[in-house]
Amino acid sequence: MDGTTPPKQDATGKSQVSGCLARLVWMAAGNLALLFLLLAIASRPAEQGFLSWMDAAYWAVVALLAGVRYVDITRLGGLTVNNDRATIRTWVRYAVLLAVLGSVLWAGVHLVSSLSLL
């Protein structure tokens, strides 16, 4: 460096914080929100009907998780659990798994709730 040009800033500071927050959302907070929503859906009396605002919130969180993971990979340099660089293929696998498991768990909770097994 010759002292006349400022050093180039790499992906630090703001983007590191954003990346950390994104990872906290899709790895932990979002999944906890899904768990609490599933428990709330399961505890609803069947007389209140099949669908409620909790079902809409559940699917909104599923969509949010997929969206946050996409932004993490495409804009924030997201990594896999093995610390490898994540790709769109990684996101597709995540989104498909999230949709399939989310659907199975949601349907299972509704089935258990409708049979009054809880």
C-alpha positions as CSV (number, residue, x, y, z in Angstrom):
1,M,0.0,0.0,0.0
2,D,1.3,3.4,-0.9
3,G,-0.8,5.2,1.7
4,T,-2.9,7.2,-0.8
5,T,-5.6,4.6,-1.4
6,P,-7.7,3.3,1.4
7,P,-7.7,-0.5,1.9
8,K,-10.5,-2.4,0.2
9,Q,-13.0,-3.7,2.5
10,D,-13.9,-7.3,2.2
11,A,-17.2,-8.9,3.2
12,T,-16.9,-7.9,6.8
13,G,-18.9,-5.8,9.2
14,K,-22.4,-5.4,8.0
15,S,-22.5,-8.4,5.7
16,Q,-21.0,-10.6,8.4
17,V,-23.8,-9.5,10.8
18,S,-26.4,-10.0,8.1
19,G,-25.1,-13.5,7.3
20,C,-25.0,-14.4,11.0
21,L,-28.6,-13.2,11.5
22,A,-29.7,-15.1,8.4
23,R,-28.1,-18.3,9.6
24,L,-29.7,-17.9,13.0
25,V,-33.1,-17.5,11.4
26,W,-32.9,-20.5,9.1
27,M,-31.0,-22.8,11.4
28,A,-32.7,-22.0,14.8
29,A,-35.3,-19.3,15.2
30,G,-37.4,-20.3,12.2
31,N,-37.4,-24.0,13.2
32,L,-38.4,-23.1,16.8
33,A,-41.2,-21.0,15.4
34,L,-42.4,-24.0,13.3
35,L,-42.3,-26.2,16.4
36,F,-44.3,-23.8,18.5
37,L,-46.9,-23.3,15.7
38,L,-47.2,-27.1,15.3
39,L,-47.8,-27.5,19.0
40,A,-50.4,-24.7,18.9
41,I,-52.1,-26.3,16.0
42,A,-52.2,-29.6,17.7
43,S,-53.7,-28.2,20.9
44,R,-56.6,-26.5,19.1
45,P,-59.9,-28.1,19.7
46,A,-61.3,-29.8,16.6
47,E,-64.6,-27.9,17.0
48,Q,-62.8,-24.7,16.0
49,G,-62.4,-25.9,12.4
50,F,-59.6,-27.4,10.3
51,L,-57.6,-24.3,9.3
52,S,-56.8,-21.2,11.3
53,W,-54.4,-18.3,11.3
54,M,-51.8,-20.6,12.9
55,D,-51.8,-22.7,9.7
56,A,-51.3,-19.6,7.6
57,A,-48.5,-18.5,10.0
58,Y,-46.9,-22.0,9.8
59,W,-46.7,-21.8,6.0
60,A,-45.5,-18.2,6.0
61,V,-42.6,-19.3,8.3
62,V,-41.8,-22.2,5.9
63,A,-41.7,-19.7,3.0
64,L,-39.7,-17.3,5.1
65,L,-37.1,-20.0,5.9
66,A,-36.7,-20.9,2.2
67,G,-36.4,-17.2,1.3
68,V,-33.8,-16.4,4.0
69,R,-31.8,-19.4,3.0
70,Y,-31.8,-18.3,-0.6
71,V,-30.6,-14.8,0.4
72,D,-28.0,-16.3,2.6
73,I,-26.6,-18.4,-0.3
74,T,-26.9,-15.8,-3.1
75,R,-26.1,-12.6,-1.3
76,L,-24.3,-13.4,2.0
77,G,-21.9,-16.2,1.1
78,G,-23.8,-18.9,2.8
79,L,-22.1,-22.1,3.9
80,T,-23.2,-25.7,4.3
81,V,-23.0,-27.4,7.7
82,N,-19.6,-28.8,6.5
83,N,-18.3,-25.2,6.0
84,D,-18.3,-25.6,2.2
85,R,-19.7,-22.8,0.0
86,A,-23.4,-23.3,-0.5
87,T,-24.8,-23.3,-4.0
88,I,-28.3,-23.0,-5.6
89,R,-28.3,-26.8,-5.7
90,T,-27.9,-26.7,-1.9
91,W,-30.8,-24.3,-1.7
92,V,-33.0,-26.5,-3.9
93,R,-32.3,-29.5,-1.7
94,Y,-33.0,-27.5,1.4
95,A,-36.3,-26.1,0.0
96,V,-37.6,-29.5,-1.2
97,L,-36.7,-31.1,2.2
98,L,-38.3,-28.2,4.0
99,A,-41.5,-28.4,1.9
100,V,-41.8,-32.2,2.2
101,L,-41.0,-32.4,6.0
102,G,-43.1,-29.3,6.6
103,S,-46.1,-30.9,4.8
104,V,-45.7,-34.3,6.5
105,L,-45.4,-32.7,10.0
106,W,-48.3,-30.3,9.3
107,A,-50.6,-33.1,8.0
108,G,-49.5,-35.4,10.9
109,V,-50.4,-32.8,13.5
110,H,-53.8,-32.2,11.9
111,L,-54.4,-36.0,11.8
112,V,-53.5,-36.5,15.4
113,S,-55.5,-33.4,16.4
114,S,-58.6,-34.6,14.5
115,L,-58.4,-38.0,16.1
116,S,-58.1,-36.4,19.5
117,L,-54.9,-38.3,20.3
118,L,-53.4,-35.5,22.2
